[in-house]
């Protein structure tokens, strides 16, 4: 995701210095004119720093434990695109303010193909002056910006809730197609009807197609990442005393998928869990 997003910044004429925990990942961007930094602090010398890291642990390791915030010049604006916990989001707000750094949360909805085509939907929250300063950068990577106020954690909780809704949609399609298959109606037949009538929406259409075609590799969003995001929803719910009973169901389905060896598959492979529970096998009924 980060590489695809950065390529659009290059295409828009922004000068880039790039760093990745896996150095080889920067090579395509360097071949197009970006500068590669050997260490994260060398990539933090510009006016705007955009980051896209996998989870809370990675963000903590790089920005807090790794001292990257201390290496940034006061006045620099950090745009964090990662899906992180509300608790970490609140910590980052405080740590940036201590150092006189701007901070904007800008998590995204969209798979890697949407990132490559600059068709992401970007949730944006932060102080208005910081948001306006980085707006040209954000607009180069997204088809639309969705403003959510001045508290950055508002964007993070909206992203977490949105990903929970996606997981719930996938789980519902997984269980429903197991039911139809057991009665001789294939997943493809059933989902073709549903995604063109009652559920004619991008999430159902996109993931429904993957389920119907059993196309779980290469993963656009892996099951471990999905499990992480459902866990973030449960943690945010617990912190605010908001029960999320269905999130627990989805979490357990994801754990079952991982226990079954599906860690490298797209999270739409939850349909395999529902099929296994119903003793349906590839090439079986429907």
C-alpha positions, -999 to 999 in steps of 0.1 A, spaced: 0 0 0 27 25 10 46 20 -22 15 24 -44 6 56 -25 41 70 -28 42 63 -66 12 87 -69 31 114 -50 59 110 -74 35 112 -104 21 145 -89 56 160 -89 65 158 -52 101 151 -43 104 120 -22 128 104 2 117 69 10 125 44 37 112 9 44 120 -17 71 127 -40 41 151 -19 19 144 -38 -13 108 -25 -12 120 10 -20 138 0 -53 108 6 -77 104 41 -63 141 48 -65 141 37 -101 115 64 -107 136 91 -91 130 89 -53 159 91 -29 164 61 -6 172 67 30 194 42 49 176 50 82 142 63 91 155 95 105 171 104 71 137 101 55 122 125 81 140 157 70 113 171 47 83 194 55 58 164 55 64 129 66 39 103 54 39 68 70 21 36 63 30 8 88 13 -25 95 2 -22 131 6 -6 165 39 -25 172 55 -12 140 44 24 146 56 23 182 89 7 171 97 33 145 82 65 159 84 61 197 109 35 206 131 42 176 132 79 183 119 91 149 97 118 165 128 132 182 146 133 148 120 154 132 123 192 130 96 212 149 69 223 125 71 191 104 37 175 98 34 138 102 6 121 82 -1 87 96 -20 64 72 -18 33 94 -48 16 110 -39 18 147 -56 15 180 -75 45 196 -52 42 226 -20 46 204 -37 74 184 -42 93 216 -6 87 227 7 99 193 -13 131 196 3 139 229 38 130 218 36 151 186 23 181 206 52 178 231 77 182 202 59 209 183 51 186 154 20 186 133 0 154 133 -27 143 109 -44 109 109 -53 98 74 -62 61 73 -76 48 40 -103 26 26 -92 7 -5 -72 -23 -16 -37 -21 -33 -52 -17 -68 -72 14 -56 -40 28 -40 -21 24 -73 -48 42 -92 -51 70 -66 -87 60 -59 -84 56 -21 -110 71 2 -91 89 29 -104 97 64 -87 129 76 -85 143 111 -62 168 126 -58 205 133 -71 225 104 -38 243 97 -19 210 95 -46 194 73 -45 224 49 -8 223 47 -7 186 36 -39 187 15 -21 187 -19 -2 156 -7 -33 138 4 -52 147 -28 -25 131 -49 -32 98 -33 -70 97 -29 -101 101 -50 -118 118 -20 -109 131 14 -134 127 42 -128 153 70 -136 141 105 -126 170 127 -95 182 146 -89 152 169 -68 127 149 -82 97 168 -116 103 153 -103 91 119 -88 61 136 -119 49 153 -139 55 121 -114 34 102 -116 6 128 -154 6 127 -154 5 89 -130 -24 88 -152 -42 113 -182 -37 90 -162 -52 61 -152 -82 82 -189 -86 91 -199 -85 55 -174 -111 45 -185 -134 74 -221 -130 64 -213 -139 28 -192 -168 40 -220 -183 60 -247 -176 35 -228 -192 6 -221 -223 28 -259 -226 33 -267 -222 -4 -240 -246 -15 -253 -273 9 -286 -270 -10 -270 -271 -45 -269 -234 -53 -233 -224 -60 -216 -194 -44 -212 -178 -78 -249 -181 -86 -261 -169 -52 -236 -140 -49 -244 -129 -85 -280 -123 -74 -272 -107 -41 -245 -83 -53 -267 -70 -81 -299 -66 -60 -300 -63 -22 -263 -58 -17 -252 -39 -48 -223 -22 -31 -186 -22 -37 -177 -41 -5 -201 -70 -13 -194 -69 -50 -156 -70 -46 -154 -96 -18 -183 -115 -33 -163 -120 -65 -133 -133 -46 -155 -157 -27 -173 -169 -58 -141 -175 -76 -122 -188 -45 -95 -164 -54 -76 -157 -22 -41 -153 -35 -24 -129 -39 -40 -114 -8 -51 -78 -10 -56 -78 28 -44 -109 47 -63 -127 75 -37 -117 102 -43 -80 93 -81 -86 94 -77 -102 128 -57 -73 140 -83 -48 130 -112 -68 146 -91 -69 177 -88 -31 175 -125 -28 173 -130 -50 204 -104 -30 223 -120 3 214 -154 -11 224 -141 -23 257 -125 10 265 -158 29 259 -180 0 273 -196 -6 239 -205 -43 234 -196 -57 200 -209 -93 202 -206 -100 164 -170 -88 164 -163 -117 188 -179 -141 163 -158 -127 134 -126 -128 155 -132 -165 163 -137 -173 126 -105 -156 118 -86 -175 145 -101 -207 131 -88 -198 96 -53 -191 110 -54 -224 129 -62 -240 96 -31 -226 79 -47 -198 60 -25 -170 72 -12 -160 37 -47 -158 22 -70 -128 17 -95 -123 45 -123 -132 21 -110 -168 28 -133 -167 58 -156 -185 33 -133 -215 36 -140 -217 74 -177 -216 69 -174 -243 42 -153 -265 64 -178 -262 93 -205 -274 69 -183 -303 57 -183 -287 22 -151 -292 2 -137 -278 -30 -155 -295 -58 -183 -305 -34 -220 -294 -36 -224 -259 -52 
